[in-house]
Amino acid sequence: MRRSSRRREAGAALAEETGSASLEFITVGLILLVPLVYLVLAVSSIQAGSLAAEGAARQMVRVYVQATTPEDGLARLDRALAVGFDDYGLSSAESSANIDCDDSANGCLSRGNFVTVTVRVRIALPLVPDVLALRDVVSIPLEAQATQQVSRFWSDTGAAEGGAD
């Protein structure tokens, strides 16, 4: 008889806690799921910015060393930057590009000259409001560089003599 009364007491205690496990699971699940989803969003936006900067820098230096004049090269740089960032859904207005070379004669377009393009961009974290300039504080700065050599067949008149290297 003692065993049956203990079983009844245990059964009564269990009957009082019905339904609380699902509530606890939902609560803990949301507490863990929300930061995980935000982390995935943040990492994906940073990765997109990194890939955009790297691709834009690589393409910008390629089109610049193939330009016929320094002015044409600068126009090509702007287009390459815009296309590179548009491919990843980013605005090229939030970025900057810098050209550097060993010999700045003829706008870096001299035979055998190494041209380096540096692209800098700040990626704002997702879901951060633009209140009190918070987007500037919680943005991630990224930088990418690419270097290309001007063809040894490039002439000072801007036309390639005999093709690319």
C-alpha positions in Angstrom: 0.0 0.0 0.0 2.8 2.4 0.6 4.0 1.9 -3.0 0.6 2.9 -4.4 0.4 6.0 -2.3 3.9 7.1 -3.4 2.9 6.5 -7.0 -0.2 8.7 -6.6 1.9 11.5 -5.1 4.4 11.3 -8.0 1.6 11.2 -10.5 0.0 14.3 -8.9 3.3 16.2 -9.0 3.7 15.4 -12.7 0.2 16.4 -13.5 0.8 19.9 -12.1 3.7 20.5 -14.6 2.1 19.6 -17.9 2.7 21.9 -20.8 5.6 23.9 -19.4 8.3 22.0 -21.4 7.0 23.3 -24.7 7.0 26.9 -23.3 10.5 26.5 -22.0 11.7 25.1 -25.3 10.2 28.0 -27.3 11.7 30.6 -24.9 15.2 29.1 -24.9 14.9 28.5 -28.7 14.1 32.2 -29.3 16.8 33.4 -27.0 19.4 31.3 -28.9 17.9 31.7 -32.4 17.7 35.5 -32.6 21.4 36.1 -32.0 22.3 33.3 -34.3 20.2 34.8 -37.2 21.8 38.2 -36.6 25.3 36.7 -36.6 24.5 35.1 -40.0 23.2 38.4 -41.4 26.2 40.3 -40.1 28.8 37.8 -41.4 27.1 37.6 -44.8 27.0 41.4 -45.2 30.7 41.6 -44.2 31.6 38.8 -46.6 29.6 40.5 -49.5 31.6 43.7 -48.8 34.9 41.9 -48.7 34.2 40.1 -52.0 32.9 43.3 -53.6 36.0 45.3 -52.6 38.4 42.5 -53.8 36.6 42.0 -57.1 36.4 45.8 -57.7 40.1 46.3 -57.0 41.1 43.5 -59.2 38.9 44.7 -62.1 39.8 48.3 -61.6 43.5 47.7 -61.9 43.0 45.5 -65.0 41.0 48.1 -66.9 43.3 50.9 -65.9 46.5 49.3 -67.2 44.7 48.6 -70.5 43.5 52.2 -70.9 44.8 54.3 -73.8 45.2 57.5 -71.8 45.2 58.3 -68.1 41.9 60.1 -68.4 40.3 57.1 -70.1 41.8 54.9 -67.3 40.1 57.1 -64.6 36.8 56.9 -66.4 37.2 53.1 -66.6 38.0 53.0 -62.9 34.7 54.7 -62.0 32.7 52.3 -64.1 34.6 49.2 -62.8 34.0 50.3 -59.2 30.3 50.9 -59.8 29.8 47.6 -61.5 31.8 45.7 -58.9 29.7 47.0 -56.0 26.4 46.8 -57.8 27.0 43.1 -58.3 26.9 42.6 -54.5 24.1 45.1 -53.9 26.3 47.7 -52.3 26.6 51.4 -53.1 29.9 52.5 -54.6 29.3 56.0 -53.1 30.3 54.6 -49.7 33.7 53.5 -51.0 36.9 55.1 -52.1 39.7 54.0 -54.5 43.3 55.0 -54.6 45.9 54.5 -57.4 49.5 54.1 -56.6 52.5 53.3 -58.9 56.3 53.2 -59.1 56.6 55.7 -61.9 53.8 58.4 -62.0 54.9 59.7 -65.4 52.1 59.6 -67.9 49.5 58.9 -65.2 51.2 55.6 -64.2 50.8 54.3 -67.7 54.4 53.6 -68.7 55.9 50.3 -69.9 56.5 47.8 -67.2 55.2 50.0 -64.5 53.4 48.3 -61.6 50.0 49.9 -60.8 48.3 49.2 -57.4 44.6 50.0 -56.8 43.4 50.2 -53.2 39.7 50.1 -52.5 38.3 51.0 -49.1 34.7 50.6 -48.0 32.8 50.7 -44.7 30.1 48.0 -44.3 27.3 48.9 -41.9 26.0 46.1 -39.8 22.4 45.1 -40.6 19.4 46.3 -38.6 21.4 49.2 -37.0 19.3 52.4 -37.1 20.7 55.6 -38.4 20.0 57.4 -35.2 22.8 59.5 -33.6 25.1 58.4 -36.4 25.2 54.8 -35.0 25.8 53.4 -38.5 29.2 55.1 -38.6 30.2 53.8 -35.2 29.2 50.2 -35.8 30.5 49.8 -39.4 33.3 47.5 -40.4 36.1 49.1 -42.5 37.4 46.8 -45.3 40.3 47.3 -47.7 41.4 45.4 -50.8 44.4 45.8 -53.0 45.3 44.6 -56.5 48.5 45.1 -58.5 48.9 44.7 -62.2 51.8 45.5 -64.5 51.4 47.7 -67.6 52.3 45.8 -70.7 55.8 46.1 -72.0 54.2 46.6 -75.5 52.2 49.6 -74.3 53.3 52.8 -76.2 53.3 56.3 -75.0 50.7 57.2 -77.6 48.3 54.9 -75.8 48.0 52.1 -78.5 49.4 48.7 -77.7 52.0 47.5 -80.1 51.7 43.9 -80.8 49.0 42.9 -78.2 48.9 42.5 -74.4 51.4 40.8 -72.3 
